Amino acid sequence: MLEDESGLVQDLINACGGSVQSISDAVDSAIKKLPVIEGPGSGGLQLSREIAKVFEDSIVLQREIKIHLLLLSIYCRASLHKKMIL
């Protein structure tokens, strides 16, 4: 989400006074700590139905979150614009 082409997430982070680079670094660091599957047979793994459902549900949830983030971004921008006018 931090690398989204629309820049929506970056705009929200910046509008809230956060640092996109700090968050990106923290995410990269956390990912590097995750276990990695290596060795023979690691390419032939298959998902159970339950895990596949979790992934499918996460895709739907991600879409819903993007919609909510977009609405939040619009609200934040409108609020900032309103404050600038006043």
C-alpha positions in Angstrom: 0.0 0.0 0.0 2.9 2.3 0.6 4.0 1.9 -3.0 0.5 2.5 -4.4 0.7 4.5 -7.6 -2.2 6.8 -6.6 -0.2 8.1 -3.6 -3.3 7.9 -1.4 -1.6 6.2 1.5 1.4 8.5 1.3 -0.9 11.5 1.3 -2.8 10.2 4.4 0.4 9.5 6.3 1.9 13.0 5.4 -1.4 14.7 6.3 -1.3 13.1 9.7 2.3 14.2 10.2 3.8 10.8 9.7 6.9 9.7 7.9 6.4 7.5 4.8 10.1 6.6 4.8 10.1 5.5 8.5 7.0 3.4 8.0 8.5 1.8 4.8 11.7 1.1 6.7 9.8 -0.5 9.5 7.8 -2.7 7.1 10.9 -3.8 5.3 12.6 -4.7 8.6 9.5 -6.7 9.8 9.4 -8.6 6.5 13.1 -9.5 6.7 12.3 -11.1 10.1 9.7 -13.5 8.7 10.6 -17.1 8.1 11.6 -18.2 4.6 10.9 -21.6 3.0 14.0 -22.9 1.2 15.3 -26.2 -0.1 13.9 -29.0 -2.2 10.2 -29.1 -2.5 9.7 -25.5 -1.4 8.3 -24.6 -4.9 5.6 -27.3 -4.8 3.6 -26.1 -1.8 -0.1 -26.0 -2.1 -2.6 -24.1 0.0 -5.4 -25.8 1.9 -8.9 -24.6 1.2 -9.1 -22.8 4.5 -5.9 -20.8 3.8 -7.0 -20.1 0.2 -10.2 -18.7 1.7 -8.2 -16.5 4.1 -6.3 -15.1 1.1 -9.5 -14.5 -0.9 -11.1 -12.8 2.0 -8.0 -10.6 2.6 -8.2 -9.4 -1.0 -11.9 -8.4 -0.5 -10.9 -6.7 2.8 -8.0 -4.8 1.1 -10.4 -3.4 -1.5 -12.8 -2.3 1.2 -9.9 -0.7 3.2 -8.8 1.2 0.1 -12.3 2.6 -0.3 -12.3 3.7 3.3 -8.8 5.2 3.0 -9.9 7.1 -0.1 -13.0 8.5 1.7 -10.8 9.4 4.7 -8.3 11.1 2.4 -11.1 13.1 0.7 -12.4 14.1 4.2 -8.9 15.1 5.4 -8.2 17.2 2.3 -11.6 18.9 2.6 -11.0 19.6 6.3 -7.6 21.1 5.6 -9.0 23.1 2.7 -11.8 24.4 4.9 -9.2 25.5 7.6 -7.1 27.3 5.0 -10.1 29.2 3.8 -11.1 30.2 7.4 
